Amino acid sequence: MNNVFDNILGLIGESPMVRLNEVTKDIPATILAKLESFNPGHSTKDRIALHIIEQAERMGLLKPGATIIETTSGNTGYSIAMVSIIKGYKCILSVSDKTKAEKIAYLKALGAVVYICPANVPAEDPRSYYEVAKRLAEETPNSIYINQYFNELNIEAHYQTTGPEIWKQTEGKVTHLFACTGTGGTLSGSAKFLKEKNPDIKVIGVDADGSILKTFHETGEIDKSDIHPYQIEGMGKNLIPKALLFDQIDEFVRVNDELAAYKTREIALKEAIMGGYTTGAVVQGLVQYAAENPFNDTDLVVLIFPDHGSRYITKVYSDEWMKEQGFTNNLVHNYDEVFKTEHIK
Ligand SMILES: Cc1ncc(COP(=O)(O)O)c(C=O)c1O
């Protein structure tokens, strides 16, 4: 039999790449997007969920009927819930209240128990999703806490899969790698592998306006004045994750909610790739970087597109949501022309 798998987990990894032809056409380099939405859980987080859970099994930490606990903005939760079903574990997730209802519905559809916690409290506040997950892990017998922000297996998952895939897919010709950083695992693990192959590869992290990561990379200091609420889910942080290897990253660019939102919509309209909000953010990061650091036609740039747009239907893909945010100053599209819906009565 060909292309047949024992269960859904067999489909994790080996995500395809697609050339961007329109949204980056002013940049002379070859730009390839690695589409992590082709994982069965529709995001890059399938890789870490499978790797961390299987590593825990190998170490004898997971007994039958165990409970797996995690903090997540949605994607990691979906992936853990998916792996838990196939492997017979229970799954408890604490999520931020920035997470849209449809993302939570996805988690519940896969049998997860979900705790919704306030986003805009310090990480050490007992109501934060970090602290809630920690408490639940302490209170629940026969449980493990994945702790993706502080788990080095998060980096290892990408070191063993995403990095080698990028090397193989580009036949070793990749010159630049861009990814949004949340836990930092995707970029750190991929970068570590790729820089071992070729130390000249430039690695650029995309941070959120409202997050401390870019300043920390440049100064080694946490600047609390950087911190403010923002809308993009899954990237940027108000703490320093251990899964982020700052020394593997050459530079950070910081993108804001508004420009990332326009770019997400533009990618859907011009490339027919309906990515999540951080898909727009990574392309926006490339555009900003390219304005300061010109590329040439021998450069081969890989962008990680972390997840699928179906999880953002009531957010960045909702015209009403865009207008509520004040994101109406779109230089690329005329809202009335492009975002028009006609009702025939
Ligand atoms: C939508 C989305 N994009 C990007 C990222 C960043 O990936 P990483 O945590 O590996 O840095 C995440 C992580 O939570 C995410 O959910």
PDBQT file of the ligand as one rigid body, heavy atoms in Angstrom, charges set to zero:
ROOT
HETATM    1  C1  LIG A 401       0.310  30.755  15.287  1.00  0.00    +0.000 C 
HETATM    2  C2  LIG A 401       1.683  30.646  15.824  1.00  0.00    +0.000 A 
HETATM    3  N1  LIG A 401       2.685  31.213  15.148  1.00  0.00    +0.000 NA
HETATM    4  C3  LIG A 401       3.954  31.170  15.598  1.00  0.00    +0.000 A 
HETATM    5  C4  LIG A 401       4.278  30.541  16.778  1.00  0.00    +0.000 A 
HETATM    6  C5  LIG A 401       5.714  30.571  17.255  1.00  0.00    +0.000 C 
HETATM    7  O1  LIG A 401       6.337  29.327  17.280  1.00  0.00    +0.000 OA
HETATM    8  P1  LIG A 401       7.386  28.987  18.427  1.00  0.00    +0.000 P 
HETATM    9  O2  LIG A 401       6.613  28.826  19.706  1.00  0.00    +0.000 OA
HETATM   10  O3  LIG A 401       8.029  27.721  17.991  1.00  0.00    +0.000 OA
HETATM   11  O4  LIG A 401       8.343  30.127  18.530  1.00  0.00    +0.000 OA
HETATM   12  C6  LIG A 401       3.262  29.939  17.523  1.00  0.00    +0.000 A 
HETATM   13  C7  LIG A 401       3.559  29.336  18.823  1.00  0.00    +0.000 C 
HETATM   14  O5  LIG A 401       2.794  29.280  19.739  1.00  0.00    +0.000 OA
HETATM   15  C8  LIG A 401       1.937  29.979  17.038  1.00  0.00    +0.000 A 
HETATM   16  O6  LIG A 401       0.913  29.413  17.723  1.00  0.00    +0.000 OA
ENDROOT
TORSDOF 0
